[in-house]
Amino acid sequence: ELLAETLRELGVSNTDIDEVAKVANSVKDDILCKGMEQASLFSRLGGAAAVDSVVDLLYDVILEDDSLSKFFSPEVMPQLRKMQKDFLTFAFGGNPSYEGSSMRKAHKRAVSNGLSDVHFDKVANHITESMKELGVSKSDIEEVAKAVESLRDDILCKGEEGDLTTAGNLFERLGG
């Protein structure tokens, strides 16, 4: 409105004012967001409480899946849940460093026991479904799915080893 008033005072035609208004509205969000950093996925998901919920629900579902539960020993589940929460906190941008094992090292034994693309796909699906159940936005679920897929080769010990701990968090790896 203020822009339109100023343009009218300067003698600009209504047609031109309408065109300027359309252009201004089309870039308004870019102008208003310029210089603002996007919140990390960790923050958008709801922080530590959300990561805890996702991991707990995920492992509950995995342990009910006979094709996946064979890779998990009940006595190490509390430790595994903690390690997964630490990793996801890092991967989602909630912590600048990760002190845990590389994905290859963490999954090497499971791969030697038959962990395959089929299992990876099931876990990836369980992650997506767990996040949906917890009300995570579609765009954030898609971002997580991309990140999970980017870890496939390391988790399944294929190709050359990547070093996630020096690659930055998920937000940085997806382009910021």
Secondary structure, DSSP 8 states (H G I E B T S, - for coil): -HHHHHHHHTT--HHHHHHHHHHHHHHHHHHHHTT-----HHHHHTHHHHHHHHHHHHHHHHHH-HHHHTT--GGGHHHHHHHHHHHHHHHTTSSS---S--HHHHHHHHHHTT--HHHHHHHHHHHHHHHHHTT--HHHHHHHHHHHHHTHHHHTT-SS---HHHH--HHHHTT-
